[in-house]
Amino acid sequence: MRIDGHQHFWTLQRDDYTWLTPDLKALYRDFLPDDLQPLLIQANVDHTVLVQAAATTDETRYLLEIAKRQPIVAGVVGWVDMNSPEGAINTLDEFTCHSKFVGIRPMIQEINDPAWINQPKLGAVLNALIERDLCFDALVRSAHLPYLLKCLTRHPDLRAVVDHGAKPNVANGEWQPWADSIAAIASQTSAYCKVSGLITEVSDMQTYDDIMPYLNHLLDIFGPERLIWGSDWPVLNLAGDYKSWHDAAVNRLVVLSEADQNRIFGSNAIEFYGLKK
């Protein structure tokens, strides 16, 4: 079974996507299941993990309603207000009534304080995720990785995944501190990592070839056992398209055994998120 471990839907009239502005022309329209379905068929992808794109609980409810109606959606990663721990935990209990709810993603990259995740009050929410067997998507950049490492070390039973390889600044040629910081996450925690979102970090003059050293590094440090392929569609459309990114990843990873390819393109997402096969 092939799984896209990271994609989004949105409807502009909801007006809770503060980052989504008209200047992002490739993204500034509705993106819904009927737009994605033909792309999945073309890439031979069976199901997806639908991830929040707005820091509101109402958007998560909206995504869960889509998931109820859409067999292609195997799981939903939502959002809760972790800054209000009691309310966040109550909301988790509401969301876990939905069979396809698998975890949360705070939009850490948008928070000014890179050490935000280490606030003591957030520990109650992280513990609630562990108790409910839910997952934690870490939307971070290089600057956040040392703080994320402390958090994951403090909560070793938290099922965590680093989104988009922690978004190295490929356009500016960033290698350090990203390479060592993400390697520390790989070696000192049980976190997974998503091979997604890298192409949107390139410059206009760069191509998929320019992200391959970063993909190679992630493969070296996490191994095929802890990598999850994702499209990051439709954000992907800023720099590529679904089929070309899928093909680029397949062509790079074809040297792996069939079992390892199946892990990265499907079974790792099933195992990590506890998706129903």
C-alpha positions in Angstrom: 0.0 0.0 0.0 1.3 3.4 -1.0 0.8 6.3 1.4 1.4 10.0 0.9 2.4 10.9 4.4 1.8 14.6 4.2 -0.8 16.7 2.2 -3.3 19.5 2.7 -6.8 20.6 1.7 -8.1 24.1 2.2 -11.0 26.3 1.2 -10.2 30.1 1.1 -13.6 31.2 2.3 -12.8 29.6 5.7 -10.4 32.6 6.2 -8.3 30.9 8.9 -5.1 30.5 6.8 -3.3 33.6 7.9 -0.2 32.7 5.9 -2.1 32.1 2.7 -2.1 35.4 0.8 -2.9 36.4 -2.8 0.8 36.8 -3.6 1.1 33.0 -3.3 -0.6 32.7 -6.7 0.0 29.0 -7.1 -1.7 28.3 -3.8 -4.4 31.0 -3.6 -7.4 28.9 -4.5 -9.3 26.0 -3.0 -7.6 22.6 -3.0 -9.9 19.7 -2.4 -10.1 15.9 -2.8 -11.3 16.1 -6.4 -8.1 18.0 -7.3 -5.9 15.5 -5.6 -7.5 12.2 -6.7 -6.2 12.2 -10.3 -2.7 13.0 -9.0 -2.8 10.0 -6.7 -3.9 7.7 -9.5 -1.1 9.0 -11.7 1.5 8.3 -9.0 -0.1 5.0 -7.9 -0.7 6.3 -4.3 -3.5 4.7 -2.4 -4.1 6.9 0.6 -2.9 10.1 2.3 -2.3 11.6 5.7 -4.1 15.0 5.8 -2.3 17.6 7.8 -3.5 20.9 9.3 -2.6 24.1 7.6 -4.3 26.6 10.0 -3.7 27.1 13.7 -7.4 26.6 14.6 -9.4 23.8 16.0 -12.2 24.6 13.6 -10.0 23.8 10.6 -9.2 20.4 12.3 -13.0 19.7 12.5 -13.3 20.7 8.9 -10.5 18.2 7.9 -12.1 15.4 10.0 -15.4 16.0 8.2 -13.6 15.6 4.8 -11.9 12.5 6.1 -15.3 10.9 7.0 -16.4 11.3 3.4 -13.1 10.5 1.6 -11.7 7.0 1.6 -8.4 8.3 0.2 -7.7 10.0 3.6 -6.3 7.4 6.0 -5.5 9.8 8.9 -5.8 13.4 10.0 -3.1 15.4 11.8 -4.8 18.3 13.5 -4.1 21.3 15.8 -4.9 22.1 19.4 -4.0 25.2 21.4 -1.1 23.8 23.4 -0.7 27.2 25.2 -3.9 26.4 27.0 -3.1 22.8 28.2 -6.5 22.0 29.9 -8.4 23.1 26.9 -6.0 21.3 24.5 -6.5 18.1 26.4 -10.3 18.4 26.3 -10.1 19.1 22.5 -7.9 16.0 22.1 -10.6 13.9 23.8 -13.1 15.4 21.3 -11.0 14.7 18.3 -10.1 11.1 19.3 -13.8 10.3 18.9 -13.0 10.4 15.1 -11.4 7.1 14.0 -9.1 8.9 11.5 -7.6 11.4 14.0 -4.0 10.4 14.5 -2.2 13.4 16.1 -1.4 17.1 16.2 1.0 19.6 14.6 1.7 22.9 16.3 3.1 25.4 13.7 6.4 25.8 15.6 8.1 27.4 12.6 5.7 30.4 12.9 6.4 30.9 16.6 8.9 33.6 17.4 10.5 31.8 20.4 12.6 28.9 19.0 12.6 27.3 22.5 8.7 27.4 22.7 8.4 23.7 22.8 10.3 23.4 26.1 7.8 25.5 28.1 7.0 23.4 31.2 3.2 23.8 30.7 3.3 22.1 27.4 4.5 18.9 29.0 0.9 18.1 30.1 -0.3 18.1 26.5 2.7 16.0 25.3 1.9 13.5 28.1 -1.7 13.4 27.0 -0.6 12.5 23.5 1.4 9.6 24.9 -1.5 8.4 27.0 -3.8 8.5 24.0 -1.3 6.9 21.7 -1.4 10.0 19.4 1.4 11.4 17.3 3.3 14.7 17.2 4.3 16.4 13.9 7.2 18.8 14.4 7.1 21.6 11.9 10.5 23.1 12.5 13.6 24.6 11.0 17.3 24.3 11.9 17.1 26.8 14.7 14.4 24.7 16.5 16.2 21.4 16.4 18.3 21.7 19.6 15.2 22.6 21.5 13.2 19.8 19.9 15.9 17.4 20.9 15.6 18.4 24.5 11.8 18.0 24.3 12.0 14.5 22.8 14.7 13.5 25.3 12.4 14.6 28.1 9.5 12.6 26.5 11.0 9.5 25.1 7.7 7.7 24.6 6.3 10.5 22.4 5.7 9.3 18.8 7.2 12.2 16.9 8.1 12.9 13.3 10.1 15.8 11.9 8.2 17.4 9.0 10.0 18.2 5.8 13.5 17.2 7.1 13.4 20.4 9.2 13.4 22.5 6.1 17.1 23.3 5.4 17.6 26.5 3.5 18.7 24.9 0.2 18.5 28.2 -1.7 21.3 29.6 0.5 23.3 26.4 0.6 22.7 25.7 4.3 24.3 22.6 5.5 25.4 23.4 9.0 24.0 23.6 11.6 21.2 21.7 10.0 23.1 18.5 9.2 24.5 17.9 12.7 21.3 19.0 14.4 19.0 16.7 12.5 21.6 13.9 12.9 21.4 14.4 16.7 17.6 13.9 16.5 18.1 10.8 14.5 20.7 9.2 16.8 19.4 10.3 20.2 15.6 9.9 19.8 13.2 7.5 18.2 11.7 10.2 16.0 10.8 9.6 12.3 11.4 12.1 9.6 9.3 13.1 6.5 11.0 13.3 3.1 8.7 16.1 2.0 8.8 19.8 1.6 12.4 20.0 0.5 11.8 21.3 -3.0 10.0 24.4 -1.8 13.2 25.5 0.0 15.2 25.8 -3.3 15.8 29.0 -5.4 14.3 29.6 -8.8 17.6 28.4 -10.4 17.7 25.1 -8.5 16.1 21.7 -9.3 15.4 18.3 -7.6 19.1 17.6 -8.1 19.9 20.3 -5.5 17.9 18.7 -2.8 19.3 15.2 -3.2 22.3 15.7 -0.9 19.8 16.6 1.8 17.7 13.6 1.1 20.8 11.4 1.1 21.8 12.8 4.5 18.3 12.0 5.9 18.5 8.5 4.5 22.0 8.0 6.0 21.0 9.1 9.5 17.4 7.9 9.9 17.7 4.8 7.6 14.8 3.5 5.5 13.1 2.3 8.7 12.3 5.9 9.9 11.7 7.9 6.7 8.2 8.7 5.4 7.6 10.0 1.9 5.2 12.9 1.6 4.1 15.3 -1.2 3.4 18.4 0.8 0.8 19.0 -1.9 -0.4 21.6 -2.7 2.4 23.7 -1.1 4.6 21.6 -3.4 3.1 23.6 -6.3 5.3 26.6 -5.4 8.3 24.8 -6.9 7.2 21.5 -8.5 4.3 19.2 -9.1 3.0 16.0 -7.6 4.2 13.6 -10.3 7.7 15.1 -10.7 8.4 15.0 -7.0 7.1 11.5 -6.7 9.3 10.4 -9.7 12.4 12.2 -8.3 12.0 10.4 -5.0 11.4 7.0 -6.6 14.4 7.4 -8.9 16.7 8.2 -6.0 15.4 5.4 -3.8 15.1 2.7 -6.4 18.6 1.5 -5.4 17.2 0.4 -2.1 15.7 -3.0 -1.6 12.0 -3.4 -2.5 11.2 -3.9 1.2 13.0 -0.6 2.1 11.2 1.3 -0.7 7.9 0.0 0.6 8.8 1.2 4.1 9.5 4.8 2.9 6.5 5.0 0.5 3.9 3.3 2.7 4.5 1.0 5.6 6.4 3.5 7.8 3.5 5.9 7.6 1.1 3.1 8.5 3.2 2.0 11.4 4.0 5.5 12.7 0.4 6.9 12.6 -1.3 3.6 13.3 -3.3 3.7 10.1 -5.8 1.0 9.3 -4.5 -1.2 6.5 
